Amino acid sequence: MRFLVVSESRESMPMEMVLPAMHGMQAWLAEHRASGKLEHVWSFAGTDGGGGIVNVDSHEELDEIMSGFPFAQTSTVHVYPLADIDSSMKGAIASFEAMLASAGA
């Protein structure tokens, strides 16, 4: 199961907490990249935010990973489940074809 995770800073962190949080973020990134769970990750240029693609076996595993996110207390985090575009298009087309068929009946 793949999820897009986007975080944006919503408040400033006390100055004495910034470096420890940044080092914690480096460790968190390294751990989850090494496990293969964090497939892609980036920061948003010029802002205090970023995102990534997390590939996990369950919602619970995603929750476990995100519970260790070092900037969670000062960020707004959005999680979006990702679906294969070809499968999504096939399902959407079938739904619309069924609606059109029933409307013409």
N, C-alpha and C positions, 0 to 999 in steps of 0.2 A: 504494500500500500504506500503510495507516494503522496506527500503533502507539501504544499508550498507554505513556508512559515515566513512571515514578514514581521519585523519588529521596528518600532519607531520610539525614540526617547520621548517621554511625556513630562519628565522633570529632571532637573539637574541633580547629580549625585554630589554629596559633600566631597570637597577636594581630597581629603585624606583617604577616600574610598575608591577614587578613580583608578589609580595604578593597580591596586590589588584586584579590582574588577577586570581590568584589561588583561592582567596576567591570568586570571581565572578564565577569561574568555579564550585566550590562546590555548590553555590546557583543555577546555571543553571542546573546542574545535578539533584539536589534535586527537583526542579520545574518540570522537564520533566520526571523524574522517577515517581513522585507522580501522574502526569497526565496519566501515562501509555503509553506515547508516546515514551519514551526511554526504550526499552525492555532489551537491554543488552549494557554494556559499559565496556571498558577495556583500559588499557594503554599498550604500547609496552615496555617491560622490557628494561631498559638501554638506552632508547631514549626519545626524547621530542615529542611523538606522541601517538596516540591511535585511537580507533574506537568504533563504536556502531551500533546497529540496531534501526532504528527509524521507528515507525509504525504510519502513518498518513492517513488522508482521501483524501489528495490532494497534488499536487506539491506545491501549494501555501502555504499550512500549513507547509510543510517541509521548504520552504523558510523563513517563519515567524520564525520558531524555530531556524534555522541556522543563522538568522540575529542577534540573541542575543548571538551567540557563542563567549565567551570572548577572545579566541585566534585567531579569524578569521584574524585579521590584520597582524599577524606574521606567519601564517600557510598556507600551501597548503592543500586544502580540496578537496577530491574526493568523489563523490556520485555515488553509483551504485544501480540501481533498482534491486530488488530481485524477482525471480519467483520460483514457486513451481517446484521442480525437476521432479516430476512425470508428471506434465502437460507439462513441457519443453521436456521431453523425448518422450512423446506421440506425440507431434507436430513434433519433429525432425524425428521420425520414419515414420510418415505419409508423410512428405515431401520427404524423401529419397525413400520411396516405390513408390510415384507418379513419381519421376524422373526416377526410374528404369523402371516403367511400360511404360512411354512415350518414353524412349530410345529404348525399345524393340519393339515398335509399328512400 
